[in-house]
Amino acid sequence: MDVIWYTAMSMDGRIAAPGDDLAFLETIGVGSAPPEDEFNEFLAGIDAVLIGGSTLRWLVAHGHGWPHGDLPTWLLSRDAQLRIAVGEVERPIHQREGDVRAVLEEMEAAGHERVWLCGGGDVAGQLLAIDRIDEVIATIAPTALGAGPALFDAPDLPPDLRFTLEEVRRYAEHAARLVWRRARDGGE
Ligand SMILES: NC(=O)c1ccc[n+]([C@@H]2O[C@H](COP(=O)([O-])OP(=O)(O)OC[C@H]3O[C@@H](n4cnc5c(N)ncnc54)[C@H](OP(=O)(O)O)[C@@H]3O)[C@@H](O)[C@H]2O)c1
């Protein structure tokens, strides 16, 4: 089962400014190819989602609810109110807490092969710490934030994990899109 961390970050690797402020995403600008098309193409290729409590809380607080309620979703959170706040969704959200390994095992046992890590940096850090990030698709916005959750927001990450650069290109008006694939087995 592959886990893909598809996200946007600042030049200094932050996925949000302090206070869960995502205004920096506006610096990406619009381009000739609407970013939504690429995102929809990506979504068509995944079969389950993993999301952290803070990312889902941001979506709910901004009136989006859970916009991908048609996809099997696992939520990592101890917040008993969060699922209630989401309201009705097409498929039940599996809320779990504790060891992220067990959550991945459950997703794998359910037959999922390509999982979108929707956010955020805290969950991404837990996954990288156990070497369960297979791909990173990151849009880099042309601004620095100085603080806020990092792309992998965890201390003591294994220093020897390497990724192979698969793609690098201009994205929309002012951003760059990078795709890295985890290089395993000593190859690549
Ligand atoms: N730039 C982008 O494209 C992008 C993408 C995704 C997210 N974001 C932003 O990033 C911010 C959120 O990222 P984040 O790194 O702060 O947080 P996060 O990873 O979304 O969520 C972290 C929270 O989830 C819960 N959690 C995580 N692991 C858990 C575990 N193993 N067991 C139980 N609960 C667990 C905990 O809180 P609770 O128990 O209280 O829920 C934890 O504080 C938001 O502002 C969001 O909008 C930006």
Ligand as a Chemical Component Dictionary entry (heavy atoms), coordinates in Angstrom:
data_LIG
# 
_chem_comp.id                   LIG 
_chem_comp.type                 NON-POLYMER 
_chem_comp.pdbx_formal_charge   0 
_chem_comp.three_letter_code    LIG 
# 
loop_
_chem_comp_atom.comp_id 
_chem_comp_atom.atom_id 
_chem_comp_atom.alt_atom_id 
_chem_comp_atom.type_symbol 
_chem_comp_atom.charge 
_chem_comp_atom.model_Cartn_x 
_chem_comp_atom.model_Cartn_y 
_chem_comp_atom.model_Cartn_z 
_chem_comp_atom.pdbx_ordinal 
LIG N1  N1  N 0  -0.856 23.487 2.713  1  
LIG C1  C1  C 0  -1.690 22.488 2.552  2  
LIG O1  O1  O 0  -2.001 22.102 1.445  3  
LIG C2  C2  C 0  -2.224 21.800 3.782  4  
LIG C3  C3  C 0  -2.557 20.440 3.716  5  
LIG C4  C4  C 0  -3.038 19.833 4.865  6  
LIG C5  C5  C 0  -3.170 20.558 6.042  7  
LIG N2  N2  N 1  -2.844 21.860 6.052  8  
LIG C6  C6  C 0  -2.970 22.651 7.262  9  
LIG O2  O2  O 0  -2.089 22.122 8.258  10 
LIG C7  C7  C 0  -2.645 22.345 9.546  11 
LIG C8  C8  C 0  -2.771 21.020 10.265 12 
LIG O3  O3  O 0  -1.546 20.318 10.282 13 
LIG P1  P1  P 0  -0.912 19.846 11.641 14 
LIG O4  O4  O 0  0.416  19.260 11.339 15 
LIG O5  O5  O -1 -0.978 20.962 12.602 16 
LIG O6  O6  O 0  -1.929 18.746 12.193 17 
LIG P2  P2  P 0  -2.594 17.389 11.626 18 
LIG O7  O7  O 0  -1.512 16.425 11.264 19 
LIG O8  O8  O 0  -3.623 17.695 10.615 20 
LIG O9  O9  O 0  -3.359 16.911 12.927 21 
LIG C9  C9  C 0  -2.663 16.738 14.148 22 
LIG C10 C10 C 0  -3.642 16.377 15.223 23 
LIG O10 O10 O 0  -4.321 15.160 14.909 24 
LIG C11 C11 C 0  -4.490 14.380 16.087 25 
LIG N3  N3  N 0  -3.593 13.208 15.956 26 
LIG C12 C12 C 0  -2.493 13.094 15.157 27 
LIG N4  N4  N 0  -1.930 11.893 15.292 28 
LIG C13 C13 C 0  -2.682 11.234 16.188 29 
LIG C14 C14 C 0  -2.598 9.927  16.719 30 
LIG N5  N5  N 0  -1.619 9.080  16.361 31 
LIG N6  N6  N 0  -3.547 9.534  17.608 32 
LIG C15 C15 C 0  -4.552 10.402 17.954 33 
LIG N7  N7  N 0  -4.666 11.644 17.482 34 
LIG C16 C16 C 0  -3.745 12.060 16.594 35 
LIG C17 C17 C 0  -4.059 15.264 17.262 36 
LIG O11 O11 O 0  -5.087 16.162 17.638 37 
LIG P3  P3  P 0  -6.597 15.881 18.117 38 
LIG O12 O12 O 0  -6.619 14.599 18.878 39 
LIG O13 O13 O 0  -6.928 17.063 18.919 40 
LIG O14 O14 O 0  -7.429 15.816 16.851 41 
LIG C18 C18 C 0  -2.997 16.124 16.594 42 
LIG O15 O15 O 0  -2.747 17.330 17.266 43 
LIG C19 C19 C 0  -4.015 22.993 9.319  44 
LIG O16 O16 O 0  -3.879 24.386 9.379  45 
LIG C20 C20 C 0  -4.350 22.577 7.906  46 
LIG O17 O17 O 0  -5.253 23.457 7.303  47 
LIG C21 C21 C 0  -2.352 22.495 4.950  48 
# 
loop_
_chem_comp_bond.comp_id 
_chem_comp_bond.atom_id_1 
_chem_comp_bond.atom_id_2 
_chem_comp_bond.value_order 
_chem_comp_bond.pdbx_ordinal 
LIG N1  C1  SING 1  
LIG C1  O1  DOUB 2  
LIG C1  C2  SING 3  
LIG C2  C3  SING 4  
LIG C2  C21 DOUB 5  
LIG C3  C4  DOUB 6  
LIG C4  C5  SING 7  
LIG C5  N2  DOUB 8  
LIG N2  C6  SING 9  
LIG N2  C21 SING 10 
LIG C6  O2  SING 11 
LIG C6  C20 SING 12 
LIG O2  C7  SING 13 
LIG C7  C8  SING 14 
LIG C7  C19 SING 15 
LIG C8  O3  SING 16 
LIG O3  P1  SING 17 
LIG P1  O4  DOUB 18 
LIG P1  O5  SING 19 
LIG P1  O6  SING 20 
LIG O6  P2  SING 21 
LIG P2  O7  DOUB 22 
LIG P2  O8  SING 23 
LIG P2  O9  SING 24 
LIG O9  C9  SING 25 
LIG C9  C10 SING 26 
LIG C10 O10 SING 27 
LIG C10 C18 SING 28 
LIG O10 C11 SING 29 
LIG C11 N3  SING 30 
LIG C11 C17 SING 31 
LIG N3  C12 SING 32 
LIG N3  C16 SING 33 
LIG C12 N4  DOUB 34 
LIG N4  C13 SING 35 
LIG C13 C14 SING 36 
LIG C13 C16 DOUB 37 
LIG C14 N5  SING 38 
LIG C14 N6  DOUB 39 
LIG N6  C15 SING 40 
LIG C15 N7  DOUB 41 
LIG N7  C16 SING 42 
LIG C17 O11 SING 43 
LIG C17 C18 SING 44 
LIG O11 P3  SING 45 
LIG P3  O12 DOUB 46 
LIG P3  O13 SING 47 
LIG P3  O14 SING 48 
LIG C18 O15 SING 49 
LIG C19 O16 SING 50 
LIG C19 C20 SING 51 
LIG C20 O17 SING 52 
# 
